[in-house]
């Protein structure tokens, strides 16, 4: 293979493309809704919605809910 790469560039391109192709995707997601029933997200839009709901990093706190540090 290494000797052919100088003379047959198409062969090395095919090898590289085959090895670097990404084949991963997000599978169907299951979650429990507010009613307690198990739901299944099968479309990309449903999967995105489920992941968006689960990926909350920040919370909104009401005013005045923080403890004084006494500094």
VENLIN-V971294 format. One record per helix or strand of 2 or more residues. SS is the DSSP state (2 for helix, 1 for strand). FROM is the first residue (numbers start at 1). LEN is the number of residues. Records with the same first field share a line. If there is no record, write none. Layout:
# VENLIN-V971294
SS->FROM-LEN + FROM-LEN
This chain:
# VENLIN-V971294
2->9-12 + 44-11
1->29-4 + 38-4
